[in-house]
Amino acid sequence: MKILPKKSLGQNFLIDKEILCKIASLGNITPKDIVLEVGPGTGNLTKEILKKKPKKFIVVEKDKNLSEVLKKKFNRNIEVVNDNILNYNQSFYYKKKIIIFGNLPYNISSQILISWIKIDNLNDFCKKFILMFQKEVADRILAAYNSKNYGRLSIISSWKLDIEKIMDINPSSFFPSPKIKSSLLVFKPKNKHFKIKNAKNLEHITNVFFNQRRKMIKKPLKFLFKNYEQVSEELDLDLNLRPQNLNKLTYYKICSHYENYLSKFNT
């Protein structure tokens, strides 16, 4: 059965053998490891990962036809889950840390990443993520404050994860060739991260600020806090600054203040 990539699912299959081998090697997989691959497509990376002989190998593929192809191609060497990773990942948990690979669908890649970040005890859940993104999304994930790409995605990603860029990948390495470059990133959960009670609060805070990224921060602070002047004094904030001028730690501190602020109304 000939499989054609589906544009609706953001499918672009990686076909460059050299890059596939490099990605598989980044996992440092041992025979004791559990591996999860998201969006395996026709199984090009799956084949290279299997050569590392992981203890258990699960692939999550939303496309039903591709799921059947993978089952026939790899038989019992992998466990194929025909589902959307956004439905599946919260129920996927082992006592042992897992290694996650993914050539993520461009249209929901940031959504998938944030869904993982929301997992409690992420450091106990995953050893590392080796993920492919559209380069423009990767640039936003890696952006430092005071840069044009800095925003919600960078702040939320860096909360629990250390991030390393491995390389950019040209469109010619994929079928069909996308119109833009891709980037390969490795994420390692931090042993310790700033304590925030609920990741949704950090999403809300960053959304409020960066929906008005050209406005001075007085406006979003005033929206979030009745006592915004007190908050700005406690955090030593210059109200004339703009959202991109605040570093990541400052946003985590604002979120902590916001959670304490909310708790006063819920007691």
C-alpha positions as CSV (number, residue, x, y, z in Angstrom):
1,M,0.0,0.0,0.0
2,K,1.5,3.3,-1.0
3,I,1.3,5.9,1.8
4,L,1.1,9.6,0.9
5,P,1.7,12.2,3.6
6,K,-1.4,14.0,4.8
7,K,-1.1,17.7,4.9
8,S,-4.0,17.9,7.4
9,L,-1.9,16.0,9.9
10,G,1.3,18.1,9.2
11,Q,3.1,15.0,7.9
12,N,6.6,15.4,6.5
13,F,8.6,12.2,6.7
14,L,12.4,12.5,7.4
15,I,14.3,10.5,4.8
16,D,17.9,11.5,5.3
17,K,19.7,8.4,6.5
18,E,22.7,10.2,8.1
19,I,20.4,12.5,10.1
20,L,18.1,9.6,11.1
21,C,21.2,7.7,12.5
22,K,22.3,10.9,14.4
23,I,18.9,11.4,16.0
24,A,18.8,7.7,17.1
25,S,22.3,8.0,18.6
26,L,21.3,11.1,20.7
27,G,19.1,8.9,22.8
28,N,22.1,7.0,24.2
29,I,19.7,4.0,24.4
30,T,20.6,1.0,26.4
31,P,18.8,-2.4,26.5
32,K,17.3,-1.3,29.8
33,D,15.5,1.8,28.4
34,I,11.9,2.4,27.5
35,V,11.4,4.5,24.4
36,L,8.4,6.4,23.0
37,E,8.3,7.8,19.5
38,V,5.7,10.3,18.5
39,G,4.6,10.5,14.9
40,P,6.8,7.7,13.4
41,G,5.3,8.0,10.0
42,T,6.5,5.2,7.8
43,G,9.1,4.1,10.4
44,N,12.3,5.6,9.1
45,L,13.5,6.7,12.5
46,T,11.8,3.7,14.2
47,K,14.1,1.4,12.2
48,E,17.2,3.2,13.5
49,I,16.0,3.3,17.1
50,L,15.3,-0.5,17.0
51,K,18.9,-1.1,16.2
52,K,19.7,0.2,19.7
53,K,17.7,-2.6,21.2
54,P,15.6,-0.8,23.8
55,K,13.8,-2.9,26.4
56,K,10.4,-1.6,25.3
57,F,9.5,0.6,22.3
58,I,6.1,2.3,21.9
59,V,5.1,4.4,18.9
60,V,2.1,6.7,18.9
61,E,0.7,7.4,15.4
62,K,-2.6,9.2,14.8
63,D,-2.9,8.1,11.2
64,K,-4.8,4.8,11.1
65,N,-3.3,3.7,7.8
66,L,0.2,4.4,8.9
67,S,-0.4,2.5,12.2
68,E,-1.3,-0.6,10.2
69,V,1.8,-0.2,8.0
70,L,4.0,0.0,11.1
71,K,2.4,-3.1,12.7
72,K,3.2,-5.1,9.5
73,K,6.6,-3.6,9.0
74,F,7.9,-4.1,12.6
75,N,5.7,-7.0,13.8
76,R,6.1,-7.5,17.6
77,N,9.3,-5.5,17.9
78,I,7.2,-2.3,18.7
79,E,3.9,-1.5,20.4
80,V,1.8,0.7,18.1
81,V,-0.8,3.0,19.6
82,N,-3.2,4.6,17.1
83,D,-4.1,7.8,18.9
84,N,-3.4,11.5,19.2
85,I,-0.4,12.0,21.6
86,L,-2.4,14.8,23.2
87,N,-4.9,12.2,24.3
88,Y,-2.4,9.6,25.2
89,N,0.6,11.1,27.0
90,Q,-1.1,11.9,30.3
91,S,-1.9,8.2,30.7
92,F,1.5,7.0,29.6
93,Y,3.6,6.6,32.7
94,Y,6.3,4.1,33.8
95,K,8.2,3.9,37.1
96,K,11.3,4.1,35.0
97,K,12.3,7.2,33.1
98,I,11.6,7.0,29.4
99,I,13.3,8.5,26.3
100,I,11.0,10.3,23.9
101,F,11.6,11.0,20.2
102,G,9.4,13.0,17.9
103,N,9.2,14.6,14.5
104,L,6.3,16.6,15.7
105,P,3.4,17.7,13.4
106,Y,4.2,21.3,12.7
107,N,0.6,22.4,13.3
108,I,0.5,21.3,17.0
109,S,4.2,20.9,18.0
110,S,4.2,23.6,20.6
111,Q,0.9,22.3,22.0
112,I,2.4,18.8,22.4
113,L,5.5,20.2,24.1
114,I,3.5,22.2,26.6
115,S,1.3,19.2,27.4
116,W,4.5,17.3,28.5
117,I,5.7,20.3,30.5
118,K,2.4,20.2,32.5
119,I,3.1,16.6,33.7
120,D,3.7,16.5,37.4
121,N,7.2,15.2,38.4
122,L,8.4,15.5,34.8
123,N,11.9,14.7,36.0
124,D,10.6,11.3,37.2
125,F,8.8,10.6,34.0
126,C,11.3,11.4,31.2
127,K,15.1,11.1,30.8
128,K,15.2,13.3,27.7
129,F,13.1,14.5,24.8
130,I,14.7,14.5,21.3
131,L,12.3,16.5,19.1
132,M,12.0,18.1,15.7
133,F,10.3,21.4,15.2
134,Q,9.8,23.9,12.5
135,K,12.8,26.2,12.8
136,E,10.7,29.3,13.5
137,V,9.1,27.4,16.5
138,A,12.5,26.2,17.7
139,D,13.8,29.8,17.6
140,R,10.9,30.9,19.8
141,I,11.6,28.0,22.2
142,L,15.3,29.0,22.5
143,A,14.8,32.8,22.5
144,A,16.4,34.9,25.3
145,Y,14.7,37.9,26.8
146,N,15.1,41.2,25.0
147,S,15.0,39.4,21.7
148,K,12.2,39.5,19.1
149,N,11.4,35.8,19.4
150,Y,11.1,35.9,23.1
151,G,7.7,35.0,24.5
152,R,5.4,32.5,26.1
153,L,6.9,29.4,24.5
154,S,10.5,30.2,25.7
155,I,9.4,31.1,29.2
156,I,7.2,28.0,29.7
157,S,9.7,25.6,28.0
158,S,12.6,26.8,30.2
159,W,10.6,26.5,33.4
160,K,11.2,22.7,33.7
161,L,13.6,21.9,30.9
162,D,17.3,22.5,29.9
163,I,17.3,22.9,26.1
164,E,20.1,22.3,23.6
165,K,19.9,22.9,19.8
166,I,21.6,20.1,17.9
167,M,21.2,21.3,14.3
168,D,19.0,22.8,11.6
169,I,17.8,20.5,8.9
170,N,17.1,21.5,5.3
171,P,13.7,20.8,3.6
172,S,15.4,18.4,1.2
173,S,15.8,15.9,4.0
174,F,12.1,15.4,4.1
175,F,9.3,14.0,1.9
176,P,7.4,16.0,1.0
177,S,9.9,18.9,1.3
178,P,8.4,21.6,3.6
179,K,8.8,25.2,2.6
180,I,10.9,26.0,5.7
181,K,13.9,24.6,7.7
182,S,13.5,22.4,10.7
183,S,15.5,22.3,13.9
184,L,16.4,19.4,16.1
185,L,16.4,20.1,19.9
186,V,17.2,18.0,23.0
187,F,15.3,18.7,26.2
188,K,16.4,17.4,29.6
189,P,14.1,17.8,32.6
190,K,15.7,19.9,35.4
191,N,16.4,18.2,38.7
192,K,15.1,21.4,40.4
193,H,12.9,24.1,39.0
194,F,11.0,27.1,40.3
195,K,8.0,26.0,42.2
196,I,4.7,26.9,40.6
197,K,1.5,25.2,41.9
198,N,-0.3,24.9,38.5
199,A,1.3,25.2,35.1
200,K,-2.0,26.7,33.8
201,N,-1.3,29.8,35.9
202,L,2.0,30.3,34.1
203,E,0.2,29.9,30.8
204,H,-2.3,32.5,31.9
205,I,0.3,35.0,33.1
206,T,2.4,34.8,29.9
207,N,-0.7,35.0,27.8
208,V,-1.9,38.2,29.5
209,F,1.6,39.8,29.1
210,F,2.4,38.7,25.6
211,N,-1.1,39.4,24.1
212,Q,0.0,43.0,24.6
213,R,3.7,42.7,24.1
214,R,4.1,46.3,22.9
215,K,2.4,47.7,25.9
216,M,4.2,48.7,29.1
217,I,3.9,46.0,31.8
218,K,1.8,48.2,34.0
219,K,-1.3,47.2,31.9
220,P,-1.1,43.4,32.3
221,L,0.0,43.8,36.0
222,K,-3.1,46.0,36.6
223,F,-5.3,43.3,34.9
224,L,-3.8,40.5,37.1
225,F,-3.5,42.3,40.5
226,K,-5.6,44.9,42.3
227,N,-2.5,45.6,44.3
228,Y,-0.3,45.8,41.2
229,E,1.8,48.7,42.6
230,Q,2.7,46.6,45.7
231,V,3.6,43.6,43.5
232,S,5.8,45.8,41.3
233,E,7.6,47.1,44.3
234,E,8.1,43.6,45.8
235,L,9.5,42.3,42.6
236,D,11.4,45.6,41.8
237,L,9.7,46.0,38.5
238,D,10.0,49.0,36.3
239,L,6.4,49.6,35.0
240,N,7.7,51.3,31.9
241,L,9.3,48.1,30.7
242,R,7.6,45.9,28.0
243,P,7.0,42.1,28.3
244,Q,10.1,41.1,26.3
245,N,12.3,43.1,28.8
246,L,11.5,40.8,31.7
247,N,13.6,37.6,32.1
248,K,12.2,34.2,32.6
249,L,12.8,34.1,36.4
250,T,10.8,37.3,36.8
251,Y,7.8,35.7,35.1
252,Y,8.0,32.7,37.4
253,K,8.1,35.1,40.4
254,I,5.1,37.0,39.0
255,C,3.3,33.7,38.7
256,S,4.1,32.7,42.3
257,H,2.7,36.1,43.5
258,Y,-0.4,35.5,41.4
259,E,-1.0,32.1,42.9
260,N,-0.6,33.5,46.4
261,Y,-3.0,36.4,45.4
262,L,-5.6,33.8,44.2
263,S,-5.3,31.8,47.3
264,K,-6.4,34.8,49.4
265,F,-9.7,34.8,47.6
266,N,-10.2,31.0,47.9
267,T,-9.8,30.8,51.6
